[in-house]
Amino acid sequence: MNTIFEEVRIALYSIWHRRWVALGVAWLVCLLAWLVVAGIPNSYESKARIFVQIDDVLSDQIGIGGDRRRDIERVRQTLTSAVNLEKVVRATRLGDKVTNDKAMESAVAGLAGSVKVVSQQDNLFEISASSGRRAYTDAENAKLAQDVVQKMIDIFREENLAGGRGEMTDTLAFMDQQLADRQKDLEAAEQKRQEFEGRNAALMPGTGSVTAKLEGARSELRGVESDLLAAQSALGSISGQLAGTPPTITVPGASGGAKGALSQAQSDLAGMRAKGLTDGHPDVIALKAQIAQLARAAAAEGGHAGTPNPAYASLQSIRADRQATMVSLQSRKSSLQQEIAQLTSQQFSEPAVAAEASRINRDYDVLKEQYDKLLRDREQLRLRGQVESERNAVKFEVIDPPSTPRKPSAPDRPMLLTLVMIVGLGAGCGAAFGLGQLRSTYATTGQLERATGMPVLGSVSLTMTRAARALHWRQLKWFAGGAAGLVVVLLLLLAVEFMKRGMVA
């Protein structure tokens, strides 16, 4: 550790002993480097951000919105193409000195490196341009950067407004041609089907193929059978209710005797059966015996008693309706069975005709489906073209307009000037230290002892006269003034730099 400390002391003494050399080298390096930094032209950068509204209520509502994200990405990628950059050159003062194609190519190549289009989000773009040409002043470079960004925004808008309209026209013309071709094929297939059906009219009593008719008849037969079972069940239920309902009812005060009692007993029996009592129930057996006795007594009385039962008449009407429904369903079932048998015989007797009919119908259906799909697509494209012509689906909003640069984006001159002074001081110290190493001087007795390999008995201290001491202090003041001069020059250069920035702003 002591050795390292001593080596540091020796190095610092060597630099201090040759401080004038270090100061001179520092001044030389700083002056040269400051001149180089001063010769670097300032580059000014202008930026703008635009927001692109992709979604449109009308397009989404009618379902014709195109792939706007893909279109915007395409425009962003082609915005810095040579054609668009040439438009920028011609629209700004960059094209003032362009007189031939070679000069235009050079201007476009130089502009390509200073223009950037960055997608910050899906619908937010940043356009930036920088200008640092020696032929222009700082204010002119700042204005040129702003003009380039503004022209790029104009091109971005033009590309989206005009892009795709010519392509839409060509696409519609192609779709119309395809529709015309498909229409001819469809008409030929329809004519072929009509001719086939005319030659085989006996096998085609209706529309569609024999297989389709057979499947339809079988499906209808299954429905008729299901309805017939439901009608039979309903008829049985009505018959049961009718059996338990008396034809007449006894009205108090209107009739009496055995016939009145018989009607009342029959009504009681119907009530018991409605409650779920079977014929084997003791009450039902007793009541039936009583009814038999009353029936003999009523027959002996002769004449009629009681009034017609309206519920009984209503049930008879419902039963007649159910019976008519059953007869109709049974008739339809028989007709369908005969039709199925006839279609089955036709299908098995003429398999080639059935296969040919199926093939013709299949071809016609495929052509019809293709034609309908092309027609729908053509109408959607036409409507989309009208919407895009009258109502632009992409809305532009300039979030941040092209900024006017107030300070240069490059180079960072204050930092470079400061770094130059640091490098100059380091170069001066390095030169002084290197010169000390070349001249082989010894600052301490230990260094001399290590170098010669002989013991050093002592050292003689430096003693200066009053005049020499005064001269030494004057030299120190001169050195301090020279070192301070570097700082003063740096401060002056920084002040000039900020004054120039203020003039640009």
SVG drawing of the C-alpha trace seen along z (x, -y; Angstrom):
<svg xmlns="http://www.w3.org/2000/svg" viewBox="-147 -39 172 95">
<polyline fill="none" stroke="black" stroke-width="0.4" points="0.0,0.0 2.9,-2.4 4.5,-1.6 1.4,-2.5 1.0,-5.7 4.6,-6.6 4.2,-5.9 1.2,-8.2 3.2,-10.9 6.0,-10.5 3.6,-10.7 2.0,-13.8 5.4,-15.4 6.5,-14.6 3.4,-16.3 3.7,-19.3 7.4,-19.7 6.6,-20.0 3.3,-21.9 4.1,-24.4 4.3,-21.5 1.0,-20.2 -0.6,-23.6 0.7,-24.2 -0.5,-20.8 -3.9,-21.4 -4.3,-24.7 -3.2,-23.3 -5.6,-20.3 -8.5,-22.4 -8.1,-25.1 -7.9,-22.5 -10.8,-20.5 -12.9,-23.5 -12.4,-24.6 -13.5,-21.2 -16.6,-21.3 -17.4,-24.8 -17.2,-23.6 -19.9,-20.9 -23.2,-22.3 -26.2,-22.3 -28.9,-19.8 -32.5,-20.8 -35.2,-18.2 -39.0,-18.7 -41.5,-16.1 -45.3,-15.7 -47.7,-13.1 -50.9,-12.2 -53.8,-10.1 -55.7,-7.9 -59.2,-6.9 -59.7,-3.5 -63.2,-2.6 -66.3,-4.1 -69.8,-3.7 -71.4,-3.6 -69.0,-1.1 -69.3,1.2 -73.1,0.9 -73.5,2.0 -70.7,4.5 -68.5,3.3 -65.5,2.0 -62.3,3.0 -58.9,3.8 -58.0,0.2 -55.1,1.2 -53.5,3.0 -54.0,0.0 -52.5,-2.4 -49.5,-0.1 -49.0,0.0 -49.0,-3.7 -46.6,-4.1 -44.1,-1.7 -44.3,-3.4 -44.3,-6.9 -40.5,-7.1 -40.3,-5.6 -38.2,-7.4 -41.3,-8.7 -42.7,-10.3 -39.4,-11.7 -39.0,-13.3 -42.4,-15.0 -41.0,-16.4 -37.8,-17.6 -39.8,-19.4 -42.3,-21.0 -39.5,-22.4 -36.5,-24.5 -34.4,-21.3 -35.4,-21.4 -34.2,-24.9 -30.8,-23.7 -31.9,-20.4 -31.5,-20.7 -31.0,-17.1 -31.8,-13.5 -28.5,-12.9 -29.0,-15.9 -32.5,-14.7 -31.2,-11.2 -28.6,-12.8 -31.2,-15.0 -33.6,-12.0 -30.7,-9.9 -29.8,-12.7 -33.4,-13.2 -34.0,-9.4 -31.5,-9.3 -33.1,-12.3 -36.8,-11.3 -38.4,-8.7 -41.9,-7.4 -42.5,-5.5 -45.7,-3.7 -46.0,-4.4 -49.3,-2.5 -51.9,-0.9 -53.3,-4.3 -50.7,-6.8 -47.7,-7.8 -44.7,-10.0 -43.1,-11.7 -39.7,-13.3 -37.2,-15.1 -33.9,-16.6 -31.9,-19.2 -28.3,-20.3 -27.0,-21.6 -24.0,-23.8 -25.4,-25.9 -28.3,-27.1 -28.3,-29.1 -29.6,-27.6 -33.0,-29.4 -33.3,-28.1 -32.4,-24.5 -35.1,-24.7 -37.7,-26.0 -36.7,-23.3 -37.1,-20.5 -40.6,-21.8 -41.6,-22.1 -40.4,-18.5 -42.6,-17.1 -45.6,-19.1 -45.2,-17.8 -45.0,-14.3 -48.3,-14.7 -49.9,-16.0 -48.6,-12.9 -49.9,-10.6 -53.3,-12.1 -53.3,-12.0 -52.2,-8.4 -55.2,-7.4 -57.7,-9.5 -56.8,-8.4 -55.4,-5.0 -57.6,-2.1 -60.1,-3.9 -58.6,-2.9 -58.1,0.6 -61.8,0.6 -62.8,-0.2 -60.7,2.5 -62.1,5.0 -65.7,4.1 -65.0,4.6 -63.5,8.0 -66.5,9.0 -68.9,7.9 -67.1,10.1 -67.1,13.1 -70.9,12.6 -71.6,12.5 -69.7,15.8 -71.4,17.4 -74.8,16.3 -74.2,17.9 -73.2,21.2 -76.2,21.0 -78.6,20.5 -77.1,23.4 -77.5,25.7 -81.1,24.6 -81.9,25.3 -80.3,28.7 -82.3,29.5 -85.6,28.5 -84.8,30.6 -84.1,33.6 -87.3,33.2 -89.2,32.9 -87.8,36.2 -88.5,37.9 -91.8,36.3 -93.3,39.7 -90.6,40.0 -90.9,36.4 -94.5,35.6 -93.3,32.8 -90.3,30.7 -87.0,32.2 -85.5,35.7 -87.3,39.0 -85.1,39.5 -86.0,36.1 -89.7,36.7 -89.5,40.1 -87.8,38.7 -90.4,35.9 -93.3,38.5 -91.8,40.6 -91.3,37.7 -94.9,36.6 -96.1,40.2 -94.4,40.2 -96.1,36.9 -99.5,38.3 -99.0,41.5 -98.1,39.4 -101.2,37.2 -103.4,40.3 -102.2,41.8 -103.0,38.5 -106.5,38.4 -107.2,42.0 -106.2,41.2 -108.4,38.1 -111.3,40.1 -111.0,42.8 -110.9,40.1 -114.1,38.4 -115.9,41.8 -115.1,42.6 -116.4,39.3 -119.6,39.8 -120.3,43.2 -120.2,41.7 -122.5,38.8 -126.3,39.2 -128.3,38.1 -130.9,36.3 -130.8,34.6 -133.6,34.3 -134.7,30.7 -136.2,30.3 -139.9,29.6 -140.1,30.6 -140.4,34.4 -140.6,37.2 -141.4,40.8 -139.3,43.7 -137.9,41.9 -136.7,39.0 -135.1,41.3 -133.5,43.3 -131.9,40.1 -130.6,39.2 -129.2,42.7 -127.5,42.6 -126.0,39.2 -124.7,40.6 -123.1,43.5 -121.4,41.2 -120.0,39.2 -118.6,42.4 -116.9,43.4 -115.5,39.9 -114.0,40.3 -112.2,43.4 -114.4,46.1 -114.5,49.4 -117.4,51.6 -116.3,54.0 -116.7,51.4 -119.6,52.2 -121.2,48.8 -121.1,49.1 -122.6,52.6 -125.4,51.5 -126.1,48.4 -126.2,50.4 -128.7,52.9 -130.8,49.9 -130.6,48.5 -131.9,51.8 -134.9,51.7 -135.6,48.1 -135.3,48.8 -138.0,51.5 -140.2,49.2 -139.6,46.3 -140.5,48.6 -143.7,49.5 -144.6,45.8 -144.2,45.1 -143.7,41.6 -140.6,39.4 -139.2,37.4 -136.2,35.1 -134.5,32.6 -131.7,33.2 -128.2,33.0 -126.2,30.2 -122.9,31.7 -123.9,35.0 -124.8,33.1 -121.5,31.3 -119.5,34.5 -121.3,36.1 -120.4,33.1 -116.7,33.4 -116.7,37.2 -118.1,36.6 -115.3,34.1 -112.7,36.5 -114.1,39.3 -114.0,37.1 -110.4,36.1 -109.5,39.8 -111.1,40.7 -109.2,37.8 -105.9,38.9 -106.4,42.5 -107.3,41.5 -104.1,39.3 -102.1,42.2 -103.3,44.6 -102.6,42.0 -99.0,41.5 -98.4,45.2 -99.5,45.6 -97.3,42.6 -94.3,44.1 -94.8,47.4 -95.0,45.8 -91.9,43.7 -90.0,46.7 -90.8,48.7 -89.8,45.8 -86.5,45.4 -85.5,49.0 -86.8,49.4 -84.8,46.4 -81.6,46.0 -79.7,44.4 -82.4,41.7 -82.4,41.0 -78.6,40.7 -78.6,38.4 -81.3,36.2 -79.3,35.9 -76.1,35.0 -77.9,32.3 -79.6,30.8 -76.3,30.9 -74.5,29.0 -77.2,26.5 -77.2,25.9 -73.4,25.4 -73.6,22.9 -76.5,21.1 -74.6,20.8 -71.5,19.4 -73.6,16.9 -75.4,15.7 -72.2,15.4 -70.5,13.4 -73.6,11.1 -73.5,10.4 -69.8,9.7 -70.2,7.4 -72.9,5.4 -70.9,5.2 -67.9,3.9 -70.0,1.4 -71.6,0.1 -68.1,-0.1 -66.8,-2.1 -69.7,-4.5 -69.2,-4.9 -65.4,-5.5 -66.1,-8.1 -68.7,-10.0 -67.6,-9.4 -63.9,-8.7 -63.6,-5.9 -60.2,-7.0 -60.1,-10.2 -56.9,-12.1 -56.2,-14.3 -52.9,-16.0 -52.2,-15.6 -48.9,-17.5 -48.3,-19.8 -44.8,-20.0 -42.8,-21.6 -40.5,-24.6 -37.0,-23.5 -35.7,-25.9 -32.4,-24.2 -30.3,-21.9 -30.9,-18.2 -27.3,-17.4 -24.6,-17.9 -24.8,-18.5 -22.3,-21.3 -22.2,-22.3 -21.4,-18.8 -18.8,-18.5 -17.1,-21.7 -16.8,-20.6 -15.5,-17.2 -12.9,-18.8 -11.5,-20.7 -11.4,-17.6 -9.7,-15.7 -7.2,-18.6 -6.3,-18.6 -5.9,-14.9 -3.7,-15.1 -1.5,-17.8 -1.0,-15.7 -0.2,-12.7 2.3,-14.6 4.0,-15.9 4.1,-12.4 5.5,-10.8 8.2,-13.5 9.2,-12.8 9.5,-9.1 11.7,-9.7 14.2,-12.0 14.6,-9.5 14.5,-12.0 14.1,-10.8 11.7,-12.6 12.6,-10.5 15.6,-8.8 13.8,-5.5 13.2,-5.8 17.0,-6.6 18.0,-3.7 15.8,-1.2 17.1,-2.5 20.8,-2.4 20.8,0.6 23.0,-1.4 22.1,-2.7 21.3,-6.4 22.6,-8.0 20.5,-11.2 19.1,-14.0 19.7,-17.8 16.6,-20.0 16.0,-22.9 16.8,-26.3 15.7,-29.4 16.7,-33.0 14.1,-35.7 14.4,-36.7 14.0,-33.1 11.0,-32.6 9.4,-35.8 10.0,-34.5 8.5,-31.2 5.3,-32.8 5.0,-34.9 5.3,-31.8 2.6,-30.1 0.3,-33.1 1.0,-32.9 0.3,-29.2 -3.0,-29.7 -3.9,-32.5 -3.2,-30.2 -5.3,-27.4 -8.1,-29.8 -7.9,-31.1 -9.0,-27.6 -12.1,-27.9 -12.8,-31.4 -12.6,-30.4 -15.0,-27.5 -17.5,-29.8 -17.3,-32.2 -17.9,-29.4 -20.9,-28.2 -22.3,-31.7 -22.0,-32.2 -23.7,-28.8 -26.7,-29.8 -26.9,-33.2 -27.1,-31.5 -29.9,-29.3 -31.8,-32.3 -31.5,-33.9 -32.9,-30.8 -35.8,-30.7"/>
</svg>
